Amino acid sequence: MDSELPEDKVPPRGWGPRADAGHGAGDADGDNTRQLLEQLLGMIPDDLRLRLVEALRQLLESLRALIEWCVAWLERRGASTDVEVRDIPIL
């Protein structure tokens, strides 16, 4: 039924994977990467793994705080300065 719709028309239930798509090469790459990471994590002792997970969580929280600070700084900077806009003549 989806094939009856024009290409620019979104189906009522939205886009989904094609029925004949199956598992492609991209899925296999993701599965291989996931399996490799699981094997590597299995080799790390539990206490070290917990410390690494906590360090990663703190790193991500710090990155989030830095991004929020940058956004706030840009918003303050943009609100306080008036930007002069000039038309550029096209010849």
Kinemage of the C-alpha trace (Angstrom):
@kinemage 1
@onewidth
@group {chain A} dominant
@subgroup {mainchain}
@vectorlist {calphas} color= white
{ca met a 1} P 0.000 0.000 0.000
{ca asp a 2} L 2.932 2.361 0.695
{ca ser a 3} L 4.115 1.970 -2.885
{ca glu a 4} L 0.899 3.639 -4.089
{ca leu a 5} L 1.838 6.927 -2.379
{ca pro a 6} L 3.869 9.568 -4.203
{ca glu a 7} L 7.473 9.814 -2.988
{ca asp a 8} L 6.938 13.186 -1.281
{ca lys a 9} L 3.777 12.045 0.577
{ca val a 10} L 4.342 10.644 4.081
{ca pro a 11} L 2.321 7.494 4.845
{ca pro a 12} L -0.291 7.867 7.626
{ca arg a 13} L 1.711 5.653 10.003
{ca gly a 14} L 5.021 7.307 9.070
{ca trp a 15} L 8.070 5.904 7.368
{ca gly a 16} L 9.418 2.548 8.425
{ca pro a 17} L 11.965 0.047 7.179
{ca arg a 18} L 11.227 -1.565 3.875
{ca ala a 19} L 9.724 -5.029 4.193
{ca asp a 20} L 12.372 -6.519 1.910
{ca ala a 21} L 15.308 -4.702 3.570
{ca gly a 22} L 16.207 -7.335 6.181
{ca his a 23} L 19.582 -7.025 7.865
{ca gly a 24} L 22.021 -5.093 5.710
{ca ala a 25} L 25.741 -4.560 6.024
{ca gly a 26} L 25.194 -1.577 8.338
{ca asp a 27} L 23.371 -3.752 10.846
{ca ala a 28} L 26.131 -6.355 10.764
{ca asp a 29} L 28.744 -3.663 11.455
{ca gly a 30} L 26.770 -2.418 14.437
{ca asp a 31} L 26.334 -5.961 15.756
{ca asn a 32} L 30.050 -6.670 15.362
{ca thr a 33} L 30.976 -3.464 17.180
{ca arg a 34} L 28.534 -4.226 19.986
{ca gln a 35} L 29.924 -7.754 20.365
{ca leu a 36} L 33.485 -6.436 20.448
{ca leu a 37} L 32.619 -3.895 23.151
{ca glu a 38} L 30.833 -6.549 25.215
{ca gln a 39} L 33.880 -8.821 24.983
{ca leu a 40} L 36.227 -6.005 25.987
{ca leu a 41} L 34.016 -5.049 28.929
{ca gly a 42} L 33.919 -8.704 29.974
{ca met a 43} L 37.713 -8.700 30.244
{ca ile a 44} L 37.771 -5.722 32.639
{ca pro a 45} L 37.425 -6.467 36.378
{ca asp a 46} L 34.115 -5.340 37.908
{ca asp a 47} L 35.605 -2.712 40.222
{ca leu a 48} L 37.583 -1.117 37.398
{ca arg a 49} L 34.546 -1.214 35.096
{ca leu a 50} L 32.453 0.605 37.728
{ca arg a 51} L 35.170 3.249 38.089
{ca leu a 52} L 35.345 3.692 34.308
{ca val a 53} L 31.565 4.009 34.034
{ca glu a 54} L 31.546 6.628 36.806
{ca ala a 55} L 34.396 8.562 35.149
{ca leu a 56} L 32.557 8.491 31.821
{ca arg a 57} L 29.370 9.718 33.505
{ca gln a 58} L 31.262 12.615 35.108
{ca leu a 59} L 32.895 13.448 31.781
{ca leu a 60} L 29.517 13.555 30.038
{ca glu a 61} L 28.026 15.702 32.821
{ca ser a 62} L 30.961 18.122 32.514
{ca leu a 63} L 30.529 18.275 28.750
{ca arg a 64} L 26.828 18.995 29.189
{ca ala a 65} L 27.587 21.793 31.672
{ca leu a 66} L 30.138 23.277 29.266
{ca ile a 67} L 27.630 23.225 26.397
{ca glu a 68} L 24.959 24.845 28.590
{ca trp a 69} L 27.435 27.551 29.651
{ca cys a 70} L 28.387 28.232 26.015
{ca val a 71} L 24.743 28.509 24.981
{ca ala a 72} L 23.979 30.889 27.857
{ca trp a 73} L 27.052 32.985 27.012
{ca leu a 74} L 26.047 33.201 23.353
{ca glu a 75} L 22.492 34.164 24.284
{ca arg a 76} L 23.722 36.935 26.624
{ca arg a 77} L 26.186 38.171 24.022
{ca gly a 78} L 23.581 38.194 21.259
{ca ala a 79} L 20.990 40.021 23.374
{ca ser a 80} L 23.332 42.806 24.518
{ca thr a 81} L 24.824 43.834 21.175
{ca asp a 82} L 22.906 45.278 18.281
{ca val a 83} L 24.031 43.972 14.957
{ca glu a 84} L 24.095 46.394 12.067
{ca val a 85} L 22.667 44.812 8.949
{ca arg a 86} L 23.422 46.340 5.562
{ca asp a 87} L 22.169 45.339 2.162
{ca ile a 88} L 24.856 44.367 -0.291
{ca pro a 89} L 24.046 45.583 -3.794
{ca ile a 90} L 24.057 42.873 -6.434
{ca leu a 91} L 25.404 44.084 -9.749
